[in-house]
Amino acid sequence: MSQTIVRYTPTRKQAEFHRALETHDTVGFISGVNAGKTTAGVCEVIRQASARPCDGMIVTPTNEMFVKVVTPIIRRWLPREWIADSNKIERWIRLKNGSTIWYASGHDPQSLEGTTLQWVWMDEAKNYQTDEVYNIMSARLGRDDKGGKMWITTTPIGLFHWLYKVFVENPLPHTTYIKASTRDNTYAPKGYYDRLASMYTGTYAKQQLEGDFVSFEGLVYDTFSLTENVAPVERNPNNPLYIGVDDGYAHGGGEGTAGYHPRVILFVEEQPNGGFHVLDEYVATGELPEVSLTNALSMYADIDGAFIDSSASELIRRVSDLGISYSRATHRVADGIKVVRKFVLDGNGQRLLKINPRCKMLIKEFQLYRYNENVNRVEAGEPAPYKQDDHALDSLRYVLYKRGKHM
C-alpha cells in the first residue's frame, strides 16, 4: 500500500483489495456491513489520484449518500493541503498534482456519460437494480497502462442481481473480488458483530454479516419452525391485545391464487418479555368492513389498539367510530420483514413469536411466502417477495413493526 495514504493502516481484507487492483482492471470489495469497504474505496481514490495526474469519478446511488457517507471519510483521509480547489456545484475536487476527483449520482444513468476516465469507484452498487450504471462507467474507462481501473464496494444482494453475474457467474478477464465478513473489521467497536448477529438470522445474516452471495429465491422466513413458533397460547387479560388488519374483499380464484385478497384480522398479544402471541385470526372475502369488525370483535372485546393497512379508509373510519385507537401501516415492506424475522428467531436463538394453531392462514403463509427471483428489485437490502400468500403476514407485520421495532 502506498505511503501517500496518511495514517491509513488497512485491515487484512482491505489490503487484499488494494493489492488486487495492482493486477486486475475491475475489483469488487463484497462484504458484510461495516467491514471497512467504503473506507477502502476512499483510500483507493486517494492512492490513484495522488500517484499521477488523472481524472476519476466516484459514483454513489444518491447525492445524499455521497454527502452523508462518503464525504466524511474523504475529509478524514484526504490531506487538506493536497487540495488545490473544489466545486460543489460542478461536483469535483482538484488536487495540486493536477488530478480531478469527480463525483456523481447514479440516479440518472444517462447523465454519467462523458469523456474518458482513468478510474471509477462505484459505492453500494447493490442499490442499482440493473447493470446500466456499471456498463456506462466501464465504457468511460481508458484501458491502458496508465489507468482503466474500476472498483466496486458493496454488500451483496442475492444470486439474481447483476453483481453476481459480473463477479461470480460470468466475470470478464482481469476481474476479481474480495469477500469480507463484518468480523474482519478489526477497528469496529467491541461487541459490534455480536450485536448485529443477535438481530440478523438465517440467509439474511449470511448476506449482511458474512458478505455471501446467497439465494433469496426460497422462503422469506426460512427460520420459521412449526414445532417452535407454533404453540397453544391463550389470552392473558393482563397483557395488551392488538389487532392487525390487512384489508381486502375479492375471493378471486380462491386461496393461493393471485386474485385472492381477503380481509384478515389478527389478534396479537404483547408479552412482558417483549415477545408476541398470535391468538386468533379472522378471514373473510366479499364482506363489508363493518360486518368484519362486528364478527371479529365478538371474538375478543378488550382491544388496546389497531394497526391497519393504510389504504383501508372505510375500515379505519369504522375502527375510529368504535373508539379504538389506531395506527396506519406506512412502513416499507422490507423494513417490516426484518422486524418480523427477528421475532421468528433472533441471533441469540430465541423465538419471541408464538402462534396458536387456530391461525391456519398465518401458519400456512409462513411456509409459502417466497422471494420473487423474476423481479430484479431491491428495497432496504431485501429482494422483492411474491405479492401472494402474504395477507395474514401483512397483518402481523403491521403490528410487530410498530410495537416490536424497538424491543
Secondary structure, DSSP 8 states (H G I E B T S, - for coil): --TTSTT----HHHHHHHHHTTT-SEEEEEESTTSSHHHHHHHHHHHHHHHSS-EEEEEESSHHHIIIIIHHHHHHHS-GGGEEEEETTTTEEEETTS-EEEEEETTSGGGG--S-BSEEEEESGGG-SSSHHHHHHHHHB--STT--EEEEEE----TTSHHHIIIIIS--TTEEEEEE-GGG-TTS-TTHHHHHHTT--HHHHHHHTT------SSBTTTT--TTTSB------TTS-EEEEEE-----TT-TTSTT---EEEEEEEE-TTS-EEEEEEEEESS--HHHHHHHHHTT-----EEEEETT-HHHHHHHHHTT--EEEE-S-HHHHHHHHHHHHS-TTS---EEE-TT-HHHHHHHHH-BB-TT---EETTEE-B-SSS-HHHHHHHHHHHHHHTT-
